[in-house]
Amino acid sequence: MRIYADNAATTKMSRTAIDAMVSVMEEEFGNPSSLYEIGQNAREILEKAREDVAVVIGAEPREIIFTSGGSEADNQAIRSAGALGKRKGKKHIISTAFEHHAILHTLKRMEEEGFEVTLLDVHENGLITPEEVEAAIREDTCLVTIMYANNEIGTIQPIPEIGAICKKHGVLFHTDAVQAMAHLPINVKEQNIDMLSCSAHKFHGPKGTGFLYARKGIPLRNLIEGGAQERGLRAGTENVAGIVGLAAALKEATDGMEEKMAHVAAMRDRLIAGLKQIPHSALNGDETRRLPGNVNFCFEGIEGESLLLLLDDRGICASSGSACTSGSLDPSHVLLAIGRVHDVAHGSLRLSLGEDITEEEVDYIIKNVGEVVEYLRGFSPVWRDLMSGKTEFIL
Ligand SMILES: *Cc1c(COP(=O)(O)O)cnc(C)c1O
């Protein structure tokens, strides 16, 4: 059996998206800026993709800017709000301690450039409250940026409520919706979202393509100097095939989304219930306010990395902490933010399920995780100390 359960890292491209891209690459190679017909055809295809994307999130086409992915969109949103704030003498930004590194590292840079950043603490359940955001807003706050759903533990923030508070105080509100898109219903107007980032490869589209939604009237800053593509906000000849692939994947993923996600959530709950049976384990993040496909556990006394490798031998692709930090010995900043101590955070496992997951596959995962955890504990010195009472169990 081979089960891909790392959909939060990336997804397999959909056949529909591949076919859409191939047809563009084979037949529509024109440059959208060229005035002759094949150029104009490419332009039309590009603008149709923009309309298709805008419809899904309740935006207008001109509010969508195509980027190279979620990271670029996050960078551009923060940089734009920062530039605007600076002009008004507002140099304070609010975010949370467990954002994606595309946000956290950009904010670090902003601090070096004289901005002040407040990172809100996340509760043990992986959530923050709108009241906490409101309490952190100051006269000089120019931006609140809070992720829609967390990429490691899947917790879903109260986005519409936070947006309403930002609106009330006249502060721009950006959300990294990379994990939420095509999994949760998103409507930027109804949910009070000023800016939103998105990435195609998290919903069966191509890597290297994403978009930034920015409400009409928000002056954006370009990150790349050059031509006037994307209304001067993103220079460089457009990745027409990638953009078409993004639009096709988004449309496909959001058609009948509710039904698909109900199935995924049922499989998630089955998996959670099964893994809970493993002694000295704990679910990370709120049990219900989490992405339909996200399961994240800590198992005391073991190393997440070893767990991953042994699961890979048994045909299960999963992740420990975030894919971007594996390779480093630091435990996930997300797990530390929800209060897991280092040792416990090291023994984490994230399983992110896709739409086609079956009950048999879930049961196979439960059985194999149970066996591998027991096996690893068998020769773990940490586990021996716990069992002998030399150290105390935390979970
Ligand atoms: C994957 C991811 C990103 C980065 O998107 P890329 O398209 O890979 O740059 C940003 N934020 C979150 C929450 C993500 O999961």
The ligand as an SDF file (V2000), in Angstrom:
LIG
                    3D

 15 15  0  0  0  0  0  0  0  0999 V2000
    2.8110   26.3090    1.5330 C   0  0  0  0  0  0  0  0  0  0  0  0
    2.5110   27.5150    2.3120 C   0  0  0  0  0  0  0  0  0  0  0  0
    3.0360   28.7670    1.9510 C   0  0  0  0  0  0  0  0  0  0  0  0
    4.0180   28.9260    0.8200 C   0  0  0  0  0  0  0  0  0  0  0  0
    3.4480   28.7630   -0.4350 O   0  0  0  0  0  0  0  0  0  0  0  0
    4.4220   28.5330   -1.6890 P   0  0  0  0  0  0  0  0  0  0  0  0
    3.5280   28.5740   -2.8680 O   0  0  0  0  0  0  0  0  0  0  0  0
    5.0530   27.1970   -1.4890 O   0  0  0  0  0  0  0  0  0  0  0  0
    5.4030   29.6400   -1.6840 O   0  0  0  0  0  0  0  0  0  0  0  0
    2.6740   29.8690    2.6840 C   0  0  0  0  0  0  0  0  0  0  0  0
    1.8350   29.7660    3.7310 N   0  0  0  0  0  0  0  0  0  0  0  0
    1.3000   28.5970    4.1050 C   0  0  0  0  0  0  0  0  0  0  0  0
    0.3560   28.5540    5.2410 C   0  0  0  0  0  0  0  0  0  0  0  0
    1.6330   27.4260    3.4200 C   0  0  0  0  0  0  0  0  0  0  0  0
    1.1160   26.2640    3.8060 O   0  0  0  0  0  0  0  0  0  0  0  0
  1  2  1  0
  2  3  1  0
  2 14  2  0
  3  4  1  0
  3 10  2  0
  4  5  1  0
  5  6  1  0
  6  7  2  0
  6  8  1  0
  6  9  1  0
 10 11  1  0
 11 12  2  0
 12 13  1  0
 12 14  1  0
 14 15  1  0
M  END
$$$$
